[in-house]
C-alpha cells in the first residue's frame, strides 16, 4: 500500500518559538503561511508541519500523489482506493473521503494507541 509522502503535523502552542527551535535542528521553512498559523519545514527528506491552534494532537500525515518535496507523482494510489482497502481490512475510518468524487480528498484513521493518521491527497 503506497501512502505517499510522510510528515508529522505538530500541534504547537507558539508557531514562531517552534519554528526557531526546529531551525536549530537544521530544518528550513519551505511552505505554509504564518498568517494562517502553519509552516512546513524540511531537513533532507524529513518534513514537519507546525500548526498553531488547528488541532489538539500531533498527527501522522501521508500525502498520496506527492513525493517528499511536495511534487506531484506521475502515478499513485488515489486516497479513495486506500480508504476502500483499509475498510476491507476492518479498519474504522473517521471523516471519510467521498468515494464518488475525484481529486483532493482526505480521511482519518486512529491507531490502537489513539494516534490520528491523516491521509490527505491534494491533487
C-alpha atoms as one frame of an Amber mdcrd trajectory, in Angstrom:
protein
   0.000   0.000   0.000   1.659   3.215  -1.176   0.621   6.101   1.087   2.701
   8.874  -0.494   4.840  11.483   1.220   5.127  11.301   5.007   5.292  14.112
   7.526   4.425  14.701  11.136   1.979  17.514  11.844   2.740  19.027  15.224
   0.154  20.902  17.269   2.269  23.785  18.590   1.478  26.484  21.136   3.660
  29.211  19.590   4.474  28.998  15.895   7.492  31.311  15.982   9.046  29.613
  19.027   8.627  26.176  17.438   9.988  27.409  14.094  13.085  28.781  15.824
  13.618  25.512  17.709  13.382  23.299  14.616  15.623  25.637  12.620  18.293
  24.975  15.249  17.896  21.267  14.406  18.631  22.058  10.755  15.079  22.367
   9.426  14.240  25.104   6.917  10.849  26.581   6.096   9.700  25.547   2.613
   5.977  26.188   2.762   2.996  27.315   4.740   1.961  30.779   5.866   2.322
  32.240   9.368  -0.750  34.403   8.658  -2.721  31.137   8.585  -0.886  29.724
  11.638   1.081  26.973   9.911   4.527  26.351   8.448   6.121  23.394   6.684
   9.771  22.681   7.455  12.196  20.279   5.877  15.553  18.732   6.728  16.649
  16.378   3.943  13.684  14.086   3.328  12.220  14.781   6.782   9.148  17.018
   6.825   7.490  18.612   9.839   4.352  20.718   9.760   3.857  23.213  12.582
   0.203  24.064  13.225  -0.838  26.576  15.870  -4.406  26.338  17.142  -5.633
  23.958  14.428  -5.883  20.655  16.310  -5.284  19.146  19.728  -2.931  16.261
  18.953   0.081  15.617  16.797  -0.898  13.813  13.596   0.956  11.393  11.336
   0.271  12.610   7.792   0.523  10.844   4.446   0.002  12.609   1.118  -0.886
  10.273  -1.770   0.310  11.696  -5.080   3.196  13.681  -3.617   6.873  12.941
  -3.170   8.784  14.207  -0.111   9.297  17.557  -1.864   5.566  18.116  -2.326
   5.866  17.483  -6.054   3.194  15.553  -7.940   3.971  11.928  -8.740   3.244
  10.501 -12.190   1.290   7.616 -10.730  -0.083   6.952  -7.263  -2.873   5.200
  -5.401  -5.868   7.511  -5.012  -6.975   8.305  -1.459 -10.375   6.708  -2.116
  -8.723   3.420  -3.124  -6.608   3.494   0.031  -9.734   4.108   2.086 -11.557
   1.183   0.460  -8.596  -1.131   1.090  -8.416  -0.170   4.775 -12.179  -0.558
   5.222 -11.944  -4.023   3.646  -9.408  -4.915   6.346 -11.809  -3.805   9.077
 -10.151  -0.501   9.922 -12.619   2.140  11.051 -12.441   5.326   9.003 -13.185
   8.716  10.513 -14.011  11.735   8.348 -14.355   9.530   5.272 -13.472  10.734
   1.785 -16.464  10.784  -0.568 -15.797   7.765  -2.772 -17.956   9.164  -5.597
 -15.605  12.109  -6.183 -12.175  12.604  -7.744  -9.313  14.939  -6.925  -8.394
  16.271  -3.491  -9.844  14.360  -0.525  -8.818  13.003   2.854  -9.713  10.605
   5.629  -8.521   9.871   9.146  -7.846   6.617  10.979  -6.868   6.242  14.619
  -4.153   3.738  15.529  -4.582   1.386  18.525  -2.858   3.898  20.814  -5.119
   6.801  19.854  -2.761   8.493  17.396  -4.584  10.119  14.483  -3.335   9.342
  10.978  -4.409  11.726   8.234  -4.316  10.546   4.623  -4.599  13.832   2.733
  -4.474  13.943  -1.071  -4.008  17.414  -2.583  -4.219  16.520  -6.279
